[in-house]
Amino acid sequence: MLSFVAFALGSKVGRYLVAAVLTAATIALAVARVFKKGQEYERGKDNETKIIQLENAIRANEEVGKLTRVDRLDYLNGWLRNE
């Protein structure tokens, strides 16, 4: 380990190698951050879609709950036939 430090500090090639490794690490961190932001954005969109679907399901449940028995059967039969 000590010989690598001496190589890195004592030679031009070592300094260039250390600079290249640090540059690659910095770029990798930047790419990882952008990737994580993209994942969070997609997760947010998925959650928004799920909330909208849940609101629609609750609204439909309330509408069906207000119907009389005969109207409810007609509504559900039409829903099953995809009308």
C-alpha positions in Angstrom: 0.0 0.0 0.0 2.8 2.4 0.9 4.5 1.6 -2.4 1.4 2.6 -4.3 1.2 5.9 -2.4 4.8 6.5 -3.2 4.2 5.7 -6.8 1.2 7.9 -7.0 2.9 10.9 -5.4 6.3 10.4 -6.9 5.7 9.9 -10.6 3.8 11.7 -13.4 2.1 8.4 -14.4 1.0 7.9 -10.8 -0.5 11.4 -10.5 -2.3 10.9 -13.8 -3.6 7.6 -12.7 -4.9 9.0 -9.4 -6.5 12.0 -11.3 -8.2 9.6 -13.8 -9.5 7.4 -10.9 -10.9 10.5 -9.1 -12.5 11.8 -12.3 -14.1 8.4 -13.0 -15.4 8.3 -9.4 -16.9 11.8 -9.7 -18.6 10.9 -13.0 -19.9 7.7 -11.5 -21.4 9.6 -8.5 -23.0 12.1 -10.8 -24.6 9.3 -13.0 -25.8 7.5 -9.8 -27.5 10.7 -8.6 -29.2 11.2 -11.9 -30.3 7.6 -12.0 -31.7 7.8 -8.4 -33.6 11.0 -9.3 -35.1 9.2 -12.3 -36.2 6.3 -10.1 -37.8 8.7 -7.6 -39.6 10.5 -10.4 -41.0 7.2 -11.8 -42.1 6.1 -8.3 -43.9 9.4 -7.9 -45.7 8.9 -11.2 -46.7 5.4 -10.2 -48.0 6.6 -6.8 -50.0 9.3 -8.5 -51.6 6.8 -10.9 -52.5 4.5 -8.0 -54.1 7.4 -6.1 -56.2 8.3 -9.1 -57.3 4.7 -9.6 -58.2 4.5 -5.9 -60.2 7.7 -6.1 -62.1 6.3 -9.1 -62.8 3.1 -7.3 -64.1 4.9 -4.2 -66.3 7.1 -6.4 -67.7 4.1 -8.3 -68.3 2.3 -5.0 -70.3 5.3 -3.6 -72.3 5.6 -6.8 -73.2 1.9 -6.7 -74.0 2.1 -3.0 -76.6 4.8 -3.7 -78.5 2.8 -6.3 -81.5 0.6 -5.6 -81.1 -3.1 -5.8 -82.6 -3.4 -9.3 -80.6 -0.4 -10.6 -77.4 -1.9 -9.0 -77.9 -5.2 -10.8 -78.5 -3.4 -14.1 -75.3 -1.3 -13.5 -73.2 -4.3 -12.6 -74.5 -6.4 -15.5 -73.7 -3.5 -17.9 -70.2 -3.3 -16.3 -69.6 -7.0 -16.8 -70.6 -6.6 -20.4 -68.3 -3.6 -20.7 -71.1 -1.2 -21.8 
